């Protein structure tokens, strides 16, 4: 057995019928090269009748019933993975259709290279139940899926521009894990076991998949995007609180990992995340921080003398050598090393400042330097100030008259 396909289901009978049919119609592989495992989280819509139709078919098929009263998508997937006999496990959501050569291409992909994680292109996420295009789903089969969908821009993957920019070798990206969407993802079973599968403490919809991908990346898993073994999303009504729960899970993810990467991920779109992280990893704030008047620094020193003081956005040697600070937030290791060299007594913390793990009023004063205020978009700046007000008794924004971090040469 080479590939195990795991599908979670709860009361999605109409989508289950189409999803399972597309999986059963795979070509280019023998029936004993792949298996289908459905984990049912307590359906009462007649889904069990669909399962019975496949129990006597040539498809290697198993259904597992999860009796837990609370549906937990991470637990459901872990149950399926535990039962999987394949070397590779494809997690496919029940609202997905796959082309007839999906399995053959996926198995071949692993045979050709040492990939651990295949992020399948996922088409049609932008199509809603009210869209005219949604009607096309009534005509789709595993056999005609490629012909009817793949070249239609209306059914493109949100991530396609990023994937194509690195010729689908997404391990070249700073953070390939943000694209690890479990709607259609295949993972080498050995490396999945190494990280103990999905985190079951993340409840409800959202980011339980990218959290897993983050841990896979952490153990050196190699990621690739796959455009030919794609999946197509079937439109359906969405749950109203999805975005709220997704944000909650991202905050929980940050609580678990406590890194600047997870802090940023809580507040940034996954599609744009790599661009921002690249800036954070390389930016040199000292090159855009203004030179503050000596008298202004002296005045600030009087205010902070003898107190626990946190700085945000300061990595200028001049100001660091003058100010009596105790702690500093830094965006990257380069800045942290520079501060430790100049003032080894200063405690350095690698946070943006949007969601730190400090207790309330840990600091007497938090000082935000002007270059940082220009770097942060408006909504993130508001979040930063909220967080600093939580962890410090007072927030001071250090400004200087007429400062502009951008210099234009105009002829």
Secondary structure by P-SEA (a helix, b strand, c coil): ccbbbbbbbccaaaaaaaaaaaaaaccccccccbbbbbbbcccccaaaaaaaaaccccccbbbbbbccccccaaaaaaaaaaaccccbbbbcccccccccaaaaaaaaaaaaccccccccccccccccccccccccccccccccccccccccccccccaaaaaaaacccccccccccccccccbbbbcaaaaaaacccccccccccaaaaaaaaaaaaabbbbbbbccbbbbbbbcccccaaaaaaaaaaaaaaaacccaaaaaaacccccaaaaaaaaaaccccccccccccaaaaaaaaaaacccbbbbcccccaaaaacccccbbbbccaaaaaaaaaacccbbbbbccccccccccccccbbbbcaaaaaaccaaaaaaaaaaaaaaccbbbbbbbccccccccccc
